[in-house]
């Protein structure tokens, strides 16, 4: 799942994307993170046997809360890195 856009893809679709994308396009895939084991049922329900779906980032559901935590951790790590490099 792309934590910034809410784009959820199946593992098969992600492998296909990795194989078919150019190096420049693969740079956009860096924001995709695997969904934790405890959230896989929610992800499968959202996908509903499709290859991809979009998760609302403001709904307050399990997947959107997880993505928000990931974004917050990423911002915190960037802030600490900037502070360290001063």
Chimera marker file (.cmm) of the C-alpha trace (Angstrom):
<marker_set name="trace">
<marker id="1" x="0.000" y="0.000" z="0.000" r="1" g="1" b="0" radius="0.5"/>
<marker id="2" x="1.204" y="3.478" z="-0.855" r="1" g="1" b="0" radius="0.5"/>
<marker id="3" x="0.944" y="5.285" z="2.460" r="1" g="1" b="0" radius="0.5"/>
<marker id="4" x="0.717" y="8.718" z="0.837" r="1" g="1" b="0" radius="0.5"/>
<marker id="5" x="-2.056" y="8.090" z="-1.687" r="1" g="1" b="0" radius="0.5"/>
<marker id="6" x="-3.899" y="5.110" z="-0.200" r="1" g="1" b="0" radius="0.5"/>
<marker id="7" x="-3.277" y="3.006" z="-3.317" r="1" g="1" b="0" radius="0.5"/>
<marker id="8" x="-3.621" y="-0.622" z="-2.288" r="1" g="1" b="0" radius="0.5"/>
<marker id="9" x="-2.383" y="-3.330" z="-4.662" r="1" g="1" b="0" radius="0.5"/>
<marker id="10" x="-2.312" y="-7.097" z="-4.444" r="1" g="1" b="0" radius="0.5"/>
<marker id="11" x="1.101" y="-8.768" z="-4.021" r="1" g="1" b="0" radius="0.5"/>
<marker id="12" x="0.853" y="-10.192" z="-7.538" r="1" g="1" b="0" radius="0.5"/>
<marker id="13" x="0.156" y="-6.761" z="-9.023" r="1" g="1" b="0" radius="0.5"/>
<marker id="14" x="3.086" y="-5.269" z="-7.079" r="1" g="1" b="0" radius="0.5"/>
<marker id="15" x="5.474" y="-7.907" z="-8.456" r="1" g="1" b="0" radius="0.5"/>
<marker id="16" x="4.196" y="-7.157" z="-11.960" r="1" g="1" b="0" radius="0.5"/>
<marker id="17" x="4.748" y="-3.437" z="-11.395" r="1" g="1" b="0" radius="0.5"/>
<marker id="18" x="8.312" y="-4.063" z="-10.208" r="1" g="1" b="0" radius="0.5"/>
<marker id="19" x="9.102" y="-6.148" z="-13.267" r="1" g="1" b="0" radius="0.5"/>
<marker id="20" x="7.562" y="-3.854" z="-15.871" r="1" g="1" b="0" radius="0.5"/>
<marker id="21" x="8.495" y="-0.399" z="-14.572" r="1" g="1" b="0" radius="0.5"/>
<marker id="22" x="11.640" y="1.451" z="-15.616" r="1" g="1" b="0" radius="0.5"/>
<marker id="23" x="14.174" y="2.583" z="-13.024" r="1" g="1" b="0" radius="0.5"/>
<marker id="24" x="12.625" y="6.067" z="-12.955" r="1" g="1" b="0" radius="0.5"/>
<marker id="25" x="9.143" y="4.664" z="-12.395" r="1" g="1" b="0" radius="0.5"/>
<marker id="26" x="10.412" y="2.308" z="-9.679" r="1" g="1" b="0" radius="0.5"/>
<marker id="27" x="11.446" y="5.378" z="-7.679" r="1" g="1" b="0" radius="0.5"/>
<marker id="28" x="7.730" y="6.104" z="-7.226" r="1" g="1" b="0" radius="0.5"/>
<marker id="29" x="7.299" y="2.650" z="-5.659" r="1" g="1" b="0" radius="0.5"/>
<marker id="30" x="9.442" y="3.553" z="-2.631" r="1" g="1" b="0" radius="0.5"/>
<marker id="31" x="6.368" y="4.725" z="-0.713" r="1" g="1" b="0" radius="0.5"/>
<marker id="32" x="4.677" y="1.327" z="-1.031" r="1" g="1" b="0" radius="0.5"/>
<marker id="33" x="4.868" y="-0.695" z="2.155" r="1" g="1" b="0" radius="0.5"/>
<marker id="34" x="3.571" y="-4.184" z="2.858" r="1" g="1" b="0" radius="0.5"/>
<marker id="35" x="0.456" y="-4.315" z="4.980" r="1" g="1" b="0" radius="0.5"/>
<marker id="36" x="1.092" y="-5.938" z="8.409" r="1" g="1" b="0" radius="0.5"/>
<marker id="37" x="-0.202" y="-9.471" z="9.011" r="1" g="1" b="0" radius="0.5"/>
<marker id="38" x="-2.955" y="-8.307" z="11.365" r="1" g="1" b="0" radius="0.5"/>
<marker id="39" x="-4.346" y="-5.977" z="8.676" r="1" g="1" b="0" radius="0.5"/>
<marker id="40" x="-4.280" y="-8.472" z="5.787" r="1" g="1" b="0" radius="0.5"/>
<marker id="41" x="-7.954" y="-9.447" z="6.244" r="1" g="1" b="0" radius="0.5"/>
<marker id="42" x="-8.969" y="-5.780" z="5.990" r="1" g="1" b="0" radius="0.5"/>
<marker id="43" x="-6.802" y="-5.357" z="2.887" r="1" g="1" b="0" radius="0.5"/>
<marker id="44" x="-8.260" y="-8.457" z="1.238" r="1" g="1" b="0" radius="0.5"/>
<marker id="45" x="-11.757" y="-7.220" z="2.011" r="1" g="1" b="0" radius="0.5"/>
<marker id="46" x="-10.965" y="-3.833" z="0.471" r="1" g="1" b="0" radius="0.5"/>
<marker id="47" x="-9.453" y="-5.435" z="-2.631" r="1" g="1" b="0" radius="0.5"/>
<marker id="48" x="-12.424" y="-7.827" z="-3.000" r="1" g="1" b="0" radius="0.5"/>
<marker id="49" x="-10.603" y="-10.018" z="-5.571" r="1" g="1" b="0" radius="0.5"/>
<marker id="50" x="-9.429" y="-6.962" z="-7.568" r="1" g="1" b="0" radius="0.5"/>
<marker id="51" x="-5.818" y="-6.131" z="-8.310" r="1" g="1" b="0" radius="0.5"/>
<marker id="52" x="-5.932" y="-2.630" z="-6.887" r="1" g="1" b="0" radius="0.5"/>
<marker id="53" x="-8.108" y="-0.278" z="-4.855" r="1" g="1" b="0" radius="0.5"/>
<marker id="54" x="-7.861" y="3.046" z="-3.078" r="1" g="1" b="0" radius="0.5"/>
<marker id="55" x="-8.203" y="3.352" z="0.684" r="1" g="1" b="0" radius="0.5"/>
<marker id="56" x="-9.605" y="6.596" z="2.045" r="1" g="1" b="0" radius="0.5"/>
<marker id="57" x="-6.942" y="8.225" z="4.175" r="1" g="1" b="0" radius="0.5"/>
<marker id="58" x="-9.505" y="10.138" z="6.220" r="1" g="1" b="0" radius="0.5"/>
<marker id="59" x="-12.041" y="7.417" z="6.983" r="1" g="1" b="0" radius="0.5"/>
<marker id="60" x="-10.616" y="6.338" z="10.325" r="1" g="1" b="0" radius="0.5"/>
<marker id="61" x="-10.587" y="2.682" z="9.296" r="1" g="1" b="0" radius="0.5"/>
<marker id="62" x="-7.866" y="0.225" z="10.190" r="1" g="1" b="0" radius="0.5"/>
<marker id="63" x="-5.872" y="0.686" z="6.987" r="1" g="1" b="0" radius="0.5"/>
<marker id="64" x="-6.121" y="4.473" z="7.016" r="1" g="1" b="0" radius="0.5"/>
<marker id="65" x="-5.011" y="4.661" z="10.677" r="1" g="1" b="0" radius="0.5"/>
<marker id="66" x="-2.049" y="2.404" z="9.920" r="1" g="1" b="0" radius="0.5"/>
<marker id="67" x="-1.062" y="4.560" z="6.921" r="1" g="1" b="0" radius="0.5"/>
<marker id="68" x="-1.329" y="7.702" z="9.080" r="1" g="1" b="0" radius="0.5"/>
<marker id="69" x="0.995" y="6.177" z="11.682" r="1" g="1" b="0" radius="0.5"/>
<marker id="70" x="3.488" y="5.295" z="8.943" r="1" g="1" b="0" radius="0.5"/>
<marker id="71" x="3.419" y="8.837" z="7.532" r="1" g="1" b="0" radius="0.5"/>
<marker id="72" x="3.860" y="10.293" z="11.027" r="1" g="1" b="0" radius="0.5"/>
<marker id="73" x="6.860" y="8.040" z="11.692" r="1" g="1" b="0" radius="0.5"/>
<marker id="74" x="8.374" y="9.047" z="8.360" r="1" g="1" b="0" radius="0.5"/>
<marker id="75" x="7.969" y="12.765" z="9.170" r="1" g="1" b="0" radius="0.5"/>
<marker id="76" x="9.464" y="12.239" z="12.631" r="1" g="1" b="0" radius="0.5"/>
<marker id="77" x="12.487" y="10.419" z="11.201" r="1" g="1" b="0" radius="0.5"/>
<marker id="78" x="13.028" y="13.200" z="8.655" r="1" g="1" b="0" radius="0.5"/>
<marker id="79" x="12.800" y="15.843" z="11.387" r="1" g="1" b="0" radius="0.5"/>
<marker id="80" x="15.344" y="14.026" z="13.549" r="1" g="1" b="0" radius="0.5"/>
<marker id="81" x="17.656" y="13.611" z="10.564" r="1" g="1" b="0" radius="0.5"/>
<marker id="82" x="17.501" y="17.321" z="9.772" r="1" g="1" b="0" radius="0.5"/>
<marker id="83" x="18.189" y="18.158" z="13.425" r="1" g="1" b="0" radius="0.5"/>
<marker id="84" x="21.142" y="15.767" z="13.525" r="1" g="1" b="0" radius="0.5"/>
<marker id="85" x="22.671" y="17.195" z="10.351" r="1" g="1" b="0" radius="0.5"/>
<marker id="86" x="22.742" y="20.810" z="11.580" r="1" g="1" b="0" radius="0.5"/>
<link id1="1" id2="2" r="1" g="1" b="0" radius="0.2"/>
<link id1="2" id2="3" r="1" g="1" b="0" radius="0.2"/>
<link id1="3" id2="4" r="1" g="1" b="0" radius="0.2"/>
<link id1="4" id2="5" r="1" g="1" b="0" radius="0.2"/>
<link id1="5" id2="6" r="1" g="1" b="0" radius="0.2"/>
<link id1="6" id2="7" r="1" g="1" b="0" radius="0.2"/>
<link id1="7" id2="8" r="1" g="1" b="0" radius="0.2"/>
<link id1="8" id2="9" r="1" g="1" b="0" radius="0.2"/>
<link id1="9" id2="10" r="1" g="1" b="0" radius="0.2"/>
<link id1="10" id2="11" r="1" g="1" b="0" radius="0.2"/>
<link id1="11" id2="12" r="1" g="1" b="0" radius="0.2"/>
<link id1="12" id2="13" r="1" g="1" b="0" radius="0.2"/>
<link id1="13" id2="14" r="1" g="1" b="0" radius="0.2"/>
<link id1="14" id2="15" r="1" g="1" b="0" radius="0.2"/>
<link id1="15" id2="16" r="1" g="1" b="0" radius="0.2"/>
<link id1="16" id2="17" r="1" g="1" b="0" radius="0.2"/>
<link id1="17" id2="18" r="1" g="1" b="0" radius="0.2"/>
<link id1="18" id2="19" r="1" g="1" b="0" radius="0.2"/>
<link id1="19" id2="20" r="1" g="1" b="0" radius="0.2"/>
<link id1="20" id2="21" r="1" g="1" b="0" radius="0.2"/>
<link id1="21" id2="22" r="1" g="1" b="0" radius="0.2"/>
<link id1="22" id2="23" r="1" g="1" b="0" radius="0.2"/>
<link id1="23" id2="24" r="1" g="1" b="0" radius="0.2"/>
<link id1="24" id2="25" r="1" g="1" b="0" radius="0.2"/>
<link id1="25" id2="26" r="1" g="1" b="0" radius="0.2"/>
<link id1="26" id2="27" r="1" g="1" b="0" radius="0.2"/>
<link id1="27" id2="28" r="1" g="1" b="0" radius="0.2"/>
<link id1="28" id2="29" r="1" g="1" b="0" radius="0.2"/>
<link id1="29" id2="30" r="1" g="1" b="0" radius="0.2"/>
<link id1="30" id2="31" r="1" g="1" b="0" radius="0.2"/>
<link id1="31" id2="32" r="1" g="1" b="0" radius="0.2"/>
<link id1="32" id2="33" r="1" g="1" b="0" radius="0.2"/>
<link id1="33" id2="34" r="1" g="1" b="0" radius="0.2"/>
<link id1="34" id2="35" r="1" g="1" b="0" radius="0.2"/>
<link id1="35" id2="36" r="1" g="1" b="0" radius="0.2"/>
<link id1="36" id2="37" r="1" g="1" b="0" radius="0.2"/>
<link id1="37" id2="38" r="1" g="1" b="0" radius="0.2"/>
<link id1="38" id2="39" r="1" g="1" b="0" radius="0.2"/>
<link id1="39" id2="40" r="1" g="1" b="0" radius="0.2"/>
<link id1="40" id2="41" r="1" g="1" b="0" radius="0.2"/>
<link id1="41" id2="42" r="1" g="1" b="0" radius="0.2"/>
<link id1="42" id2="43" r="1" g="1" b="0" radius="0.2"/>
<link id1="43" id2="44" r="1" g="1" b="0" radius="0.2"/>
<link id1="44" id2="45" r="1" g="1" b="0" radius="0.2"/>
<link id1="45" id2="46" r="1" g="1" b="0" radius="0.2"/>
<link id1="46" id2="47" r="1" g="1" b="0" radius="0.2"/>
<link id1="47" id2="48" r="1" g="1" b="0" radius="0.2"/>
<link id1="48" id2="49" r="1" g="1" b="0" radius="0.2"/>
<link id1="49" id2="50" r="1" g="1" b="0" radius="0.2"/>
<link id1="50" id2="51" r="1" g="1" b="0" radius="0.2"/>
<link id1="51" id2="52" r="1" g="1" b="0" radius="0.2"/>
<link id1="52" id2="53" r="1" g="1" b="0" radius="0.2"/>
<link id1="53" id2="54" r="1" g="1" b="0" radius="0.2"/>
<link id1="54" id2="55" r="1" g="1" b="0" radius="0.2"/>
<link id1="55" id2="56" r="1" g="1" b="0" radius="0.2"/>
<link id1="56" id2="57" r="1" g="1" b="0" radius="0.2"/>
<link id1="57" id2="58" r="1" g="1" b="0" radius="0.2"/>
<link id1="58" id2="59" r="1" g="1" b="0" radius="0.2"/>
<link id1="59" id2="60" r="1" g="1" b="0" radius="0.2"/>
<link id1="60" id2="61" r="1" g="1" b="0" radius="0.2"/>
<link id1="61" id2="62" r="1" g="1" b="0" radius="0.2"/>
<link id1="62" id2="63" r="1" g="1" b="0" radius="0.2"/>
<link id1="63" id2="64" r="1" g="1" b="0" radius="0.2"/>
<link id1="64" id2="65" r="1" g="1" b="0" radius="0.2"/>
<link id1="65" id2="66" r="1" g="1" b="0" radius="0.2"/>
<link id1="66" id2="67" r="1" g="1" b="0" radius="0.2"/>
<link id1="67" id2="68" r="1" g="1" b="0" radius="0.2"/>
<link id1="68" id2="69" r="1" g="1" b="0" radius="0.2"/>
<link id1="69" id2="70" r="1" g="1" b="0" radius="0.2"/>
<link id1="70" id2="71" r="1" g="1" b="0" radius="0.2"/>
<link id1="71" id2="72" r="1" g="1" b="0" radius="0.2"/>
<link id1="72" id2="73" r="1" g="1" b="0" radius="0.2"/>
<link id1="73" id2="74" r="1" g="1" b="0" radius="0.2"/>
<link id1="74" id2="75" r="1" g="1" b="0" radius="0.2"/>
<link id1="75" id2="76" r="1" g="1" b="0" radius="0.2"/>
<link id1="76" id2="77" r="1" g="1" b="0" radius="0.2"/>
<link id1="77" id2="78" r="1" g="1" b="0" radius="0.2"/>
<link id1="78" id2="79" r="1" g="1" b="0" radius="0.2"/>
<link id1="79" id2="80" r="1" g="1" b="0" radius="0.2"/>
<link id1="80" id2="81" r="1" g="1" b="0" radius="0.2"/>
<link id1="81" id2="82" r="1" g="1" b="0" radius="0.2"/>
<link id1="82" id2="83" r="1" g="1" b="0" radius="0.2"/>
<link id1="83" id2="84" r="1" g="1" b="0" radius="0.2"/>
<link id1="84" id2="85" r="1" g="1" b="0" radius="0.2"/>
<link id1="85" id2="86" r="1" g="1" b="0" radius="0.2"/>
</marker_set>
